[in-house]
């Protein structure tokens, strides 16, 4: 299958699914976190597919690889904020399990794609 758009990339599709899951998860955070943790986790999650898309639109493989690295950084931010939500008692381990599993999968995909692009 020829990749004509970032929307054709499975990693982008999964990152979009993660973003939706994080928005749903953060809806359980207390109202006082709206401009703190909720804002941070949703921004970080949304940055993952956004960076994949922006990188794909760039003209060089090096640029694409750079944006994939940025996407992975945002992915790890998302994981950290989700785990912080657990530590603060806003959500349970069970609540974040699906998101954490998706984060691991996306992380592996980003690493593999970046290696392939740079080789």
C-alpha positions as CSV (number, residue, x, y, z in Angstrom):
1,X,0.0,0.0,0.0
2,X,1.4,3.4,-1.0
3,X,1.4,6.0,1.7
4,X,-0.2,9.1,0.2
5,X,-1.2,10.9,3.4
6,X,-0.4,10.8,7.0
7,X,-3.9,9.4,7.4
8,X,-2.7,6.2,5.8
9,X,-0.1,5.6,8.5
10,X,-1.4,3.1,11.1
11,X,0.7,4.8,13.8
12,X,-1.1,8.1,13.1
13,X,-4.5,6.3,13.3
14,X,-3.5,4.7,16.6
15,X,-2.3,8.1,17.9
16,X,-5.7,9.5,17.1
17,X,-7.3,6.7,19.0
18,X,-5.0,7.4,22.0
19,X,-5.9,11.1,21.9
20,X,-9.6,10.3,22.1
21,X,-9.0,7.9,24.9
22,X,-7.0,10.5,26.8
23,X,-9.7,13.1,26.4
24,X,-12.2,10.6,27.8
25,X,-9.8,9.7,30.7
26,X,-9.2,13.3,31.6
27,X,-12.9,14.0,31.8
28,X,-12.6,12.1,35.1
29,X,-10.1,14.6,36.5
30,X,-11.4,17.1,39.1
31,X,-12.6,20.4,37.8
32,X,-9.8,22.3,39.5
33,X,-7.4,20.4,37.2
34,X,-8.9,21.9,34.0
35,X,-6.2,24.4,33.5
36,X,-3.4,22.2,34.9
37,X,-3.2,18.5,34.4
38,X,-6.2,18.1,32.1
39,X,-4.8,20.8,29.8
40,X,-1.3,19.3,29.8
41,X,-2.4,15.7,29.2
42,X,-4.7,16.6,26.3
43,X,-2.2,18.9,24.7
44,X,0.5,16.2,24.9
45,X,-1.8,13.5,23.5
46,X,-2.9,15.7,20.6
47,X,0.7,16.6,19.8
48,X,1.5,12.9,19.0
49,X,-0.7,12.6,15.8
50,X,-0.1,16.3,15.0
51,X,3.7,15.8,14.9
52,X,3.4,12.6,12.8
53,X,1.2,14.6,10.3
54,X,3.5,17.6,10.2
55,X,6.6,15.4,9.8
56,X,5.0,13.5,7.0
57,X,4.2,16.8,5.2
58,X,7.9,17.9,5.4
59,X,10.1,17.6,2.4
60,X,12.9,15.5,3.8
61,X,13.3,12.2,5.5
62,X,15.5,13.9,8.2
63,X,12.6,16.4,9.0
64,X,10.1,13.5,9.1
65,X,12.4,11.6,11.5
66,X,12.8,14.7,13.7
67,X,9.0,15.1,14.0
68,X,8.6,11.4,14.8
69,X,11.1,11.9,17.7
70,X,9.0,14.9,18.8
71,X,5.9,12.7,18.6
72,X,7.6,10.1,20.8
73,X,8.5,12.8,23.4
74,X,4.9,14.0,23.5
75,X,3.8,10.3,23.9
76,X,6.1,9.9,26.9
77,X,4.6,13.2,28.3
78,X,1.1,11.7,27.9
79,X,2.2,8.5,29.7
80,X,3.7,10.5,32.6
81,X,0.6,12.7,33.0
82,X,-1.7,9.6,32.9
83,X,0.4,8.0,35.6
84,X,0.4,11.2,37.6
85,X,-3.4,11.1,37.4
86,X,-3.3,7.6,39.0
87,X,-0.8,8.8,41.7
88,X,-3.1,11.7,42.5
89,X,-6.1,9.4,42.8
90,X,-8.0,11.0,39.9
91,X,-8.2,7.7,38.0
92,X,-7.3,4.1,38.7
93,X,-4.7,1.8,37.2
94,X,-7.6,0.0,35.5
95,X,-8.8,3.3,34.0
96,X,-5.4,4.0,32.3
97,X,-4.5,0.4,31.4
98,X,-5.8,0.6,27.8
99,X,-4.1,4.0,27.2
100,X,-0.8,2.7,28.6
101,X,-1.0,-0.4,26.4
102,X,-1.6,1.8,23.3
103,X,1.3,4.1,24.3
104,X,3.6,1.1,24.4
105,X,2.4,0.0,20.9
106,X,2.7,3.5,19.4
107,X,6.1,4.0,20.9
108,X,7.4,0.8,19.2
109,X,5.8,1.9,16.0
110,X,7.4,5.3,16.1
111,X,10.8,3.9,16.8
112,X,10.5,1.4,14.0
113,X,9.3,4.0,11.5
114,X,12.0,6.4,12.5
115,X,14.7,3.8,12.0
116,X,13.2,2.8,8.6
117,X,13.2,6.4,7.5
118,X,16.7,7.1,8.6
119,X,18.2,4.0,7.0
